Amino acid sequence: MLQRVKTAVLLVLVYSAVTYLGMRVMMVPSVSGLCLGALFALTFGLLFGRLGAFSAGIGAVIGCSFGGLHTMLLHSLLAVFLSSYVPFRIGRE
């Protein structure tokens, strides 16, 4: 159980750092950021299952709150959670 908690905390930290850095790297100034989190959400879901999906969702909330998107916290939580949980469920069958 303690190993799963350590893994979840590490995944949350990695995902929140990647989300925050992706918001800071602008591809088109003031328009578009580099969305590295999309790659990590899919990977976390496929490799770690439900734990990875929840960790990616919580990491997205932390990354968006530090990045300045306070109005989109619930949307980012649901979007990232579903984008990592749905491939897990499809790959499981």
C-alpha positions in Angstrom: 0.0 0.0 0.0 2.8 2.4 0.9 4.5 1.7 -2.5 1.3 2.7 -4.3 1.1 5.9 -2.4 4.7 6.7 -3.3 4.1 5.9 -6.9 1.0 8.1 -6.9 2.8 11.1 -5.4 5.6 10.7 -7.8 3.2 10.6 -10.8 1.3 13.7 -9.5 4.6 15.6 -9.2 5.8 14.6 -12.6 2.5 15.4 -14.3 2.1 18.8 -12.6 5.6 19.8 -13.5 5.1 18.8 -17.1 1.8 20.7 -17.2 3.3 23.8 -15.7 6.3 23.8 -18.0 4.1 23.2 -21.0 2.1 26.3 -20.1 5.3 28.4 -19.9 6.7 27.2 -23.3 4.8 29.2 -26.0 4.7 27.9 -29.5 2.8 30.9 -30.8 3.3 33.8 -28.3 0.1 34.6 -26.3 -1.9 32.0 -28.3 -0.8 28.4 -27.9 1.3 26.5 -25.4 3.1 23.2 -25.8 0.8 20.4 -24.5 3.2 17.8 -23.2 0.7 16.7 -20.7 -1.4 14.9 -23.3 1.5 12.4 -23.9 1.9 11.8 -20.2 -1.8 11.3 -19.6 -2.1 8.5 -22.1 1.1 6.9 -20.9 0.1 7.1 -17.2 -3.3 5.5 -18.0 -1.8 2.6 -20.0 1.1 1.8 -17.6 -0.5 2.5 -14.2 -4.2 2.1 -14.7 -6.6 3.8 -12.3 -3.7 5.0 -10.2 -2.2 6.7 -13.2 -5.5 8.2 -14.3 -6.2 9.7 -10.8 -2.6 10.9 -10.5 -2.7 12.6 -13.9 -6.0 14.3 -13.0 -4.7 15.6 -9.7 -1.4 16.6 -11.4 -3.4 18.6 -14.0 -5.2 20.5 -11.3 -2.0 21.4 -9.5 -0.2 22.3 -12.8 -3.1 24.5 -13.9 -3.4 26.2 -10.6 0.3 27.2 -10.6 0.1 28.0 -14.3 -2.7 30.6 -13.8 -5.7 28.7 -15.2 -7.9 28.8 -12.0 -11.2 28.9 -13.9 -10.5 25.6 -15.8 -9.6 23.3 -12.9 -12.6 21.1 -13.0 -12.5 20.9 -16.8 -8.9 19.9 -16.8 -9.4 17.3 -14.1 -12.2 15.6 -16.0 -10.5 15.9 -19.4 -7.1 14.5 -18.2 -8.7 11.8 -16.1 -10.9 10.6 -19.0 -8.1 10.8 -21.5 -6.0 8.5 -19.4 -8.8 6.2 -18.0 -10.6 5.4 -21.3 -7.4 3.9 -23.0 -6.8 1.9 -19.8 -10.4 0.4 -20.0 -10.1 -0.2 -23.7 -6.8 -1.9 -23.4 -8.0 -4.0 -20.5 -10.7 -5.8 -22.6 
